[in-house]
Amino acid sequence: MSNKKIKFGSLCVKKEKFKGEIRSHQMPLYATSSFEFENINQGINIFSGQEKGLVYSRYNNPNTGAVADKIAQMEMFGIEGEANAILTSSGMSAISTLMMSILNRGDKILTQGNLYGGTTELFVKILNRLGIETIFTILKN
């Protein structure tokens, strides 16, 4: 394809294709924020949940998915049953995902008073508004 057919800005963001076979011993790192679809219909199907696929690396990517699967396998090693694991992009996303998925209106959280400021704000401002009470304890020496 001749570069004269596209504008300079398009050339800058155009994906280059590797010409050759790649056979890595380890999974490569997917340092991308988003993923390509075969066509618009595939994108619609993935976004609507009708088809599995990757959209945005903060939601899932091959690397975090593989690590989550490995953690789930390790949790169940030697015992019957099934486990799932998820990885998040930060500690705050992990704690907010956990709290929002297990707590309901009327529930209470018992925690120590010296927390990371973002966690305290989540408990006091967000969860409180949802009817979830946080009880802070103070350690006495």
C-alpha positions in Angstrom: 0.0 0.0 0.0 1.4 3.3 -1.0 1.7 5.9 1.8 0.5 8.6 -0.7 -3.1 7.3 -0.5 -3.6 8.2 3.2 -3.1 11.4 5.1 -0.1 11.9 7.4 -2.2 11.7 10.6 -3.7 8.3 9.5 -0.2 7.0 8.7 0.9 7.9 12.2 -1.8 5.7 13.9 -1.9 2.9 11.3 -1.0 -0.5 12.6 2.1 -2.1 11.1 1.9 -5.8 10.5 4.8 -8.0 11.3 6.0 -9.9 8.2 7.0 -13.3 9.6 6.1 -16.0 12.0 6.3 -15.3 15.7 6.4 -18.3 18.1 7.1 -17.0 21.6 7.9 -19.3 24.5 5.9 -17.1 26.8 2.7 -15.1 26.4 3.7 -11.7 25.0 2.7 -8.5 26.9 -0.3 -6.8 25.4 0.6 -3.2 26.0 -2.5 -1.8 24.3 -5.5 0.0 25.6 -8.0 -1.3 23.1 -8.6 -4.2 20.8 -9.5 -4.4 17.1 -12.8 -6.0 15.8 -13.1 -7.9 12.5 -16.1 -5.6 11.6 -18.7 -3.3 13.1 -21.1 -6.2 13.8 -18.5 -8.1 15.9 -17.9 -4.9 17.9 -21.7 -4.5 18.5 -22.0 -8.2 19.5 -19.0 -7.9 21.9 -20.3 -4.7 23.5 -23.8 -6.1 23.9 -22.5 -9.3 25.5 -23.7 -11.6 22.6 -20.2 -12.6 21.8 -17.1 -12.9 23.9 -14.2 -10.6 23.1 -11.8 -8.0 24.3 -12.7 -4.3 24.3 -10.5 -2.3 26.6 -7.5 -3.4 28.6 -8.8 -2.0 31.9 -11.7 -4.4 31.6 -9.7 -7.4 30.5 -6.8 -8.3 28.3 -5.0 -11.6 27.5 -2.3 -11.0 30.2 -4.6 -10.2 33.1 -7.0 -12.9 32.0 -4.2 -15.5 32.0 -3.0 -14.4 35.4 -6.6 -14.5 36.9 -7.1 -18.0 35.4 -3.8 -19.1 37.0 -4.7 -17.7 40.4 -8.1 -19.4 40.3 -6.4 -22.7 39.4 -3.9 -22.3 42.3 -6.8 -21.6 44.7 -8.4 -24.9 43.7 -5.2 -27.0 43.5 -5.8 -30.4 45.0 -9.5 -29.8 45.9 -12.8 -30.3 44.1 -14.8 -27.3 42.9 -14.4 -24.2 40.8 -12.9 -20.8 41.5 -12.8 -17.5 39.7 -10.4 -14.6 40.0 -10.3 -11.1 38.6 -7.4 -8.6 38.4 -8.0 -4.9 38.7 -6.0 -1.9 37.6 -5.5 -0.5 41.2 -6.0 -1.2 44.8 -9.0 1.1 45.0 -10.7 -0.6 42.0 -10.1 -3.9 43.8 -11.7 -2.8 47.1 -14.6 -0.9 45.5 -15.3 -3.9 43.2 -15.3 -6.2 46.2 -17.5 -3.9 48.4 -20.0 -3.1 45.6 -20.4 -6.8 44.7 -21.0 -8.3 48.2 -22.7 -5.5 50.2 -26.3 -4.6 50.3 -28.4 -1.8 51.8 -28.5 -2.3 55.6 -25.1 -4.1 55.8 -22.3 -2.9 58.0 -18.6 -2.8 57.6 -16.3 -3.1 60.7 -12.8 -1.7 60.0 -9.9 0.0 61.7 -9.8 3.7 61.6 -6.4 4.3 59.9 -7.2 3.5 56.2 -6.0 4.9 52.9 -7.9 8.1 52.3 -9.6 6.9 49.1 -10.9 3.8 51.0 -12.3 6.0 53.8 -13.9 8.2 51.2 -15.5 5.2 49.5 -16.8 3.9 52.8 -18.1 7.2 54.2 -19.3 9.1 51.0 -20.3 6.4 48.5 -21.3 3.3 50.5 -23.1 5.3 53.2 -25.2 6.9 50.5 -26.2 3.4 49.4 -27.3 2.5 53.0 -24.2 0.7 54.0 -22.8 1.7 57.4 -19.1 1.8 58.2 -18.0 1.3 61.8 -14.5 2.5 62.5 -12.6 1.1 65.4 -9.7 2.9 67.2 -6.9 0.9 68.6 -5.9 1.8 72.1 -2.5 1.0 73.5 
